Amino acid sequence: MVPETDRCLQSEEGTRFNPCSEPQPISRNEIFHLLSTTRRREAIRYLLETENQVGLPKLARHIAALEHETSVEDVTQAQYQRIYIPLYQSHLPKLDKAGVIRFDSTKRLIEPTTQLNVFAPYLELSPREESDARSSSDTMAFDIQAVDNWYLGSAGLSAVLLLAVTLGLIPISGKSLSGIIIALFLVANGATRQ
């Protein structure tokens, strides 16, 4: 039996991970960076739910099934590979480096650390909340497109009016033209206000 202090020293020399040291808190910026990709978010969510050591193949199949909206059993080899490789080469090493997991790349095993719990509040959306968030995002994109359309329409009509006045096709003064252009943009502004 190895005494606790010897095990700590042995861990420091033998591996990068030291179970005897206190984990460093993860900054908010680091949390948001780690959550910035869907695959890392899904890996963290899965590990939070299982709370146990997980094999990389099992995690990769789970994420592939989510991305392709199918069951784990129906994931094709190509779909699996497209998830497995980035997890192995990029996402899991980043989570390991941040101290969120311990990733044994030789054995292809992922073990959650206590740091993983920091992410729970950010990932606690129910399926209904996720659906609402997605539809809210879709609505926002539609609203932005509508605003863009009003302003593009105003700019286009203003350009046509300016060209017509410059070519002498419409006999109005510069003051009147500027008043019309300002009115177009005021209408666009009023139409896009909520």
C-alpha positions, 0 to 999 in steps of 0.5 A, spaced: 500 500 500 502 506 497 502 512 503 497 518 500 503 523 500 507 518 496 501 517 491 501 524 490 508 525 489 508 519 484 502 522 480 506 528 479 511 525 476 508 519 473 502 523 469 500 530 468 494 529 473 495 530 480 489 528 484 492 531 490 492 538 488 485 542 488 482 544 482 483 551 479 476 554 478 474 555 471 473 562 469 466 565 466 470 566 459 473 559 459 466 556 461 463 560 455 469 558 450 468 550 452 461 551 451 461 554 444 461 548 440 455 543 440 459 537 440 463 539 447 456 542 450 453 535 448 459 531 451 459 535 457 451 534 458 452 527 457 457 526 462 453 530 467 447 525 466 451 519 466 456 521 472 461 515 470 467 513 466 465 513 459 468 510 453 469 514 447 466 510 442 459 510 446 460 518 447 461 519 439 455 514 437 451 518 442 453 525 439 452 522 432 445 520 434 443 527 436 446 530 430 443 526 425 436 525 429 436 518 429 437 512 434 444 510 437 443 503 433 442 507 427 448 511 426 452 509 420 460 508 420 461 514 417 456 519 421 460 515 427 467 517 424 465 524 423 464 525 430 469 520 433 475 524 430 474 531 432 472 529 439 478 525 440 483 530 436 480 536 439 474 537 443 476 532 449 483 534 449 481 541 450 476 539 456 481 535 459 486 541 459 481 545 462 480 540 468 473 538 466 474 531 465 480 526 465 481 523 458 485 517 457 487 517 449 490 510 449 484 507 453 479 512 450 476 513 456 473 519 459 472 520 466 468 527 469 471 531 474 468 535 480 469 541 475 464 538 470 458 540 475 460 548 473 457 547 467 450 544 469 446 551 470 448 553 463 445 546 460 439 545 464 434 547 459 428 542 458 426 540 451 421 545 451 425 551 453 430 548 448 424 548 443 422 555 445 429 558 445 430 555 438 423 558 435 425 565 439 432 565 435 428 563 428 423 569 430 429 574 431 433 572 425 426 573 421 425 580 425 432 582 423 431 580 415 425 584 416 428 590 418 434 589 413 428 589 407 425 595 410 432 599 410 434 596 403 427 598 400 428 605 402 435 605 400 434 603 393 428 607 392 432 613 394 437 611 389 432 611 384 429 617 386 436 621 386 438 618 379 431 620 376 432 627 379 439 627 376 437 625 369 432 630 369 426 625 369 423 628 375 423 635 376 423 637 383 428 641 387 434 638 392 430 640 398 424 636 396 428 630 394 432 630 401 425 631 404 422 625 400 428 621 402 428 622 409 421 621 409 422 614 406 427 612 412 423 615 417 417 610 414 422 604 414 424 606 422 417 606 424 415 600 420 421 596 424 419 598 431 416 593 435 
